[in-house]
């Protein structure tokens, strides 16, 4: 591919939007169910048949679908968007991903100003305004489940009696840890609208609060799963400092985060830009997490990469 063709490919807005729309309209599932013409697909999807035909023409040219005698077929690519494959809901524009997609329009302003003009608090307020909070929590619970199982096995929980899951959503992570370690007690701490309907358990307390404004419950270990990447350095350091204030001398803070390598891949760099546009947050390297810890009087004790690709970082005094 020559340079001009490569540049056209990189600057093509049509590709991501067309793929996300195909996923949102559940076109791969509808084709598998027998709606294989533009008219049948439009009727099932609640779309205009002419506009849908034009969308499919582009996606066939891109290889997402195949067309044989005016009938569409799934390909290896579109099969990834079938409901049971698990990826479709992450690109469903009618759900929380619709808010994510819209955030990219703020990238220019964020690059110019260093901030998109909103933060994690504003993001959650917008989720609530659009009625997408529950859908977002469900996506996060699915994402955290594998990491939770890894964390339950990777850390020596025998040295802890009480774990506090800070920003733990609906409690998937802390419940997984408690199930694997019967001696532990746990506390789930998150915003009131997040934990409103979460039921406590025999060894699990549920506390509603704002990490910046309300007292964080005392505990021996604090887990923050993909929390700090949603914030710039100053508020991220404040979150760590507030956890340190709540913990005792034997404080342990366990971070589950994706790490930027010395030479980040395109995917890693893209996700860092996504966090910038969405909340003003950032992905960080090991050294950057170390400096963040030092700013709070903490030290980075260990880093372990989990099988899921997420890393476990342990901080202490």
DOTORVO-385854 format. One record per residue: x, y, z of N, C-alpha, C in turn; residue in one letter. Coordinates in steps of 0.2 Angstrom, whole numbers, plus 5000, padded with zeros to 4 digits. Layout:
BEGIN
XYZXYZXYZA;...
//
This chain:
BEGIN
500449945000500050005000500450065000X;500350114995500750174995500550225000X;500950275001500850325007500150355006X;499950375000499350405000498750365002X;498750304999498250255001498250235008X;498850235012498850225019498550285023X;498750345020498450405023497650405023X;497450385017496650385016496350335021X;496750275022496450225026496450255033X;496950285035497050315042496550365044X;496350405038495850465039495150445037X;494950385036494350365034493850365040X;493450415041492950415046492450355045X;492250335039491750285038491850225041X;492450195041492550125044492250115051X;492550155056492350145063491550155064X;491350205061490550225062490150165058X;490350145052489950095049489950025053X;490550015056490549945059490149955066X;490250005069489850015075489050015074X;488850045068488150055067487949985065X;488349945061488149875060488049835066X;488449845071488449815078487749835081X;487649895081487049925085486449905082X;486349895076485749865072485749795072X;486249765075486349685076486249655069X;486549685064486549655057486849585056X;487349565059487649495059487149445061X;486849465067486349415070485749415065X;485549465063484949465058485049425052X;485649435049485849395043485849315045X;486149305051486149225053485449205054X;484949245056484249225057483849225050X;484149245045483849235038483649295035X;483749355038483649425034484249435030X;484249415024484849425020484849475014X;484249505013484249565008484249625012X;484349685008484349745011483649765014X;483149745010482449755013482249715019X;482449655019482349615025482749635031X;483349655030483749685035483449745038X;483249795034482949855036482349845040X;481949805038481349785041481449765048X;481949715049482049685055482449745060X;482849785057483249835061482949895062X;482349905059481949975059482350025056X;482650015050483050065046482750075039X;482950125036482750145029483150095024X;482850065020483150005016483650035011X;483550095008484050125003484650145007X;484550175013485150195017485550135019X;485150085021485450025024485849985018X;485549985012485949955006486649995005X;486650065006487250105005487750085010X;487450075016487950055022488249985020X;487849945018488049875017488549875011X;488449915006488849915000489649935003X;489649985007490350005010490549945014X;490149915018490449865023490649795019X;490349785013490549725009491149745006X;491249805004491949825001492449825006X;492349835012492849825017492949755020X;492549705018492549645020492249615026X;491849665029491449645035490949595033X;490549605027490049565025490249545018X;489949485015489949465008489349475005X;489249484999488649484995488649434989X;488149394989488049344983487349354981X;487349374974486649374971486149414975X;486349474977485949524981485749504988X;486149454990485949424997486649435001X;486549455007487149465011487349405016X;487949395017488249335021488749365026X;488749335032489249355037489949325034X;490449365037491149345036491449325042X;492049305042492449295049492449355053X;492449415050492449485054491749495057X;491249485053490549505056490349455061X;490649395060490449345065490749365072X;491249405073491449435079490949475082X;490449505078489949545081489249515082X;489249445082488649405084488649415091X;488049415094487849425101488249385105X;488349315104488649265109489449275108X;489649315103490449325103490649365108X;490249415111490349455117490649525115X;490749535109491049605107490549655106X;489949635103489449685100489249735105X;489149715112488949765117489449815118X;490049805117490549855118490549905112X;490249895107490149945101489449965100X;489049955105488349965104488150045105X;488050085100487950155100487350175104X;486850125105486250135110486450135117X;486950105119487150095126487750145128X;488050125133488650175135489150185130X;489350135126489750155120489650215116X;488950225115488750285112489050345115X;489050355121489450405125490150405123X;490450345123491150345122491350365115X;490950345110491050365103491050445102X;490550475106490450545105491050585108X;491350555113491950585116492550605111X;492550565106493150585101493050645098X;492450675098492450745095492750795099X;492950775106493350825110494050815110X;494350775105495050765105495450825103X;495250865098495550925096495650975102X;495050985105495051035111495551005117X;495450945118495850915123496650915122X;496850905115497550915113497750985114X;497351035112497451105113497551135120X;497051105124497051135131497251085136X;497451025134497650975139497050945143X;496450955141495850935145495250935140X;494850885141494250885136493650935139X;493750965145493251005148492750965152X;492950905153492450865158492950815162X;492650785167493050735170492650675172X;492950635176492550565178491850585181X;491850635185491250655188490750675183X;490950715178490450735173490250675169X;490750625168490550565164489950525167X;490050515174489550475177488850515177X;488850585178488250625178487950615171X;488350615165488050605159487750535158X;488050485160487750415160487150415163X;487050455169486450455173485950495169X;486050545166485650585162485350555157X;485750505153485450475148485150405149X;485150385156484950325158485350265156X;485950275156486450225154486850195159X;486750215166487150195171487150125172X;486550085172486550015173486849975167X;486850005161487149965156487849975156X;488150035158488850035159489149995165X;488749995171488949945176488949875174X;488449855170488449785167489149765163X;489249815159489849805155490549805159X;490549845164491149845169491149785173X;490549755175490549695179490849635174X;490649635168490949585164491649585163X;491949645162492649665161493049645167X;492749655173493149645179493149575181X;492749535179492649465182493249425181X;493549425175494149385174494749415178X;494849485179495349515183495249495190X;494649495192494449475199494749405201X;494549355197494849295198495549285199X;495949325194496649325194496849365201X;496549415203496749455209496649405215X;496149375215496049325221496549275222X;496849255216497349205217498049235217X;498149295214498849315214499149355220X;498749375224498949415230498849365236X;499349375241499349335247498849375252X;498249345252497649375256497749355263X;498149305265498149285272498449345276X;498749395274499049445278498549505279X;497949495276497449545276496749515279X;496449555283495749545286495249575283X;495349635280494749675278494949715271X;494649705266494749735260494249785258X;494449835255493949895253494049895246X;493449885242493449895235493249965233X;493750015231493550085230493350095223X;492750115222492550125215492350055212X;492050015216492049945214491349925210X;490949975208490349965205489849925208X;489649875205489149835208489449775213X;490049775214490349725218490649665216X;490649655209490949595206491549575209X;492049625209492749605211492749585218X;492549625223492549615230492249545232X;491649535229491249465230491749405228X;492049415222492449365220493049345225X;493349405227493849395232493649365239X;493049385241492749355247492649285246X;492349265241492149195239492749145240X;493349175237493949135237494349135244X;494149185248494549185255494049195260X;493849145263493249145268493449185275X;494049195276494249235282494149315281X;494149335275494049405274493449435275X;493449505277492849545277492949595271X;492449625268492449665263492049725263X;492249785260491749835260491749865253X;491249875250491149905243490949975244X;491450025241491350095242491250125235X;490650155233490650185227490050235228X;489950275222489450325222488750305224X;488350345227487650325229487250295223X;487250325218486850295212487150235209X;487750215211488050155208487850095213X;487850105220487750055225487050055227X;486650095225485950105228485550035228X;485649995223485249925224485749865225X;486349885227486749825229486649795236X;486549735236486349705243487049685246X;487049705253487649685257487649605258X;488149575260488149505262488349495269X;488449435271488649415278489349445279X;489849445275490449475276490649535271X;490049565268490149625264489749675266X;490049735267489649795269489649845262X;489149875261489049925256489049995258X;489450035256489550105259489450155253X;489050195253488950245247489350315249X;489750335244490050395245490450415239X;490750485240491150515235491850505237X;492350475233493050465236493350535237X;493150595235493450655236493150695242X;492550675243492150715248491950675255X;491950615254491650575260492250525263X;492150505269492650465272492650395269X;493250375267493350305264493450265270X;493050205270493050155276493750135277X;493850125284494550095286494550025283X;495250005282495349935280496049915280X;496249855278496949835278497149835271X;496749825266496949825259496449865255X;496649905250496149945246496349925239X;495749905235495849885229495549935224X;495849965219495650015214495749975207X;495149955205495249925198495049975193X;495549985189495450035183495150095185X;495350125191495050185193495550245191X;496150245193496650295192496650315185X;496650275180496650295173496150345171X;495650345175495050395173495250465175X;495850475178495950545181496650565179X;496750635179497450665178497850655184X;498450675184498850655190498650685196X;498450745196498350775203497750745207X;497150735203496650705207496750625208X;497150595204497350525205497750515211X;498250565212498650565218498150575224X;497650625224497250635229496850575231X;496650535226496250465228496750425232X;497350415229497850375233497950405240X;498050465241498150495247497550485252X;496950485250496350475254496350405256X;496550355252496550285254497150275259X;497650315258498250305263498050335270X;497650385270497350415276496950365280X;496550335276496050285279496350225281X;496850205278497250135280497750145286X;497950095289498350095295499150095292X;499550075297500250075295500450015291X;500049965291500149905287499749915280X;499549975278499149985272499449955266X;499049925262499149895256498649925251X;498849955245498449975240498649935234X;498049905231498149855225497849895219X;498249905214497949935208497949885203X;497349885199497249845193497249895187X;497749895183497849945178498149915172X;497949945166498349925160499049975160X;499549945158500149985158500450005151X;500650065151501050085145501750055145X;501950025139502650005139503050055137X;503750045136504250095134504050115127X;503850075123503650095116502950065115X;502450105117501750085117501550065110X;501150005110500849985103500250045101X;500050035095499550085093498950075097X;498750015099498150005103498250035110X;498850025113498950055119498850135119X;499150165114499150235113498450255111X;498150215108497450235106496950245112X;497050195117496650195123496850245127X;497450265127497750325131497350385129X;497350395122496950455119496250455121X;495950395121495250385123495150405130X;495550395134495450415141495550495142X;495950515138496050595137495450625135X;495050595130494450625127493850615132X;493850565135493250545139493250575145X;493750585149493750605156494350655158X;494850655153495450695154495950645158X;495750585158496250535161496850515157X;497150465159497750445155497950365157X;498250335153498650275154499350295157X;499650245161500250265164500750205163X;501350225163501950175163502050155171X;502450105172502650085179503050145182X;503450185179503850235182503350295184X;502850305179502350355181501950335187X;501750275188501350255194501850255200X;502450245199502950255205502950325207X;503050375202503050445204502350465207X;501850435205501150455208501150425215X;501450365217501450345223501850385228X;502450405225502950445229502650515231X;502250545227501850605228501450595234X;501250535236500750525242501150495248X;501750495247502150465253502150385253X;501950355247501950285246502550265242X;502650195242503150165237502750115233X;503050105227502750055223503149985224X;502849935227503249885230503349825225X;502849815221502849765216502349775210X;502549745204502149745198502149675195X;501549655194501449585191500949585186X;501049565180500649565174500149495175X;499549505175499049455175498949425168X;498649365168498549325162498049365157X;497649405160497149445157497449505153X;498149525154498449575151498449635156X;498049635161498049695166498549675171X;498849735174499349725179499149735186X;499449705190499349715198499949755201X;499749805203500349855206500149855214X;500649835218500549845225500949905228X;500549945231500850005234500850005242X;501250035245501250035253501650085255X;501750095262502150145265502850135265X;
//
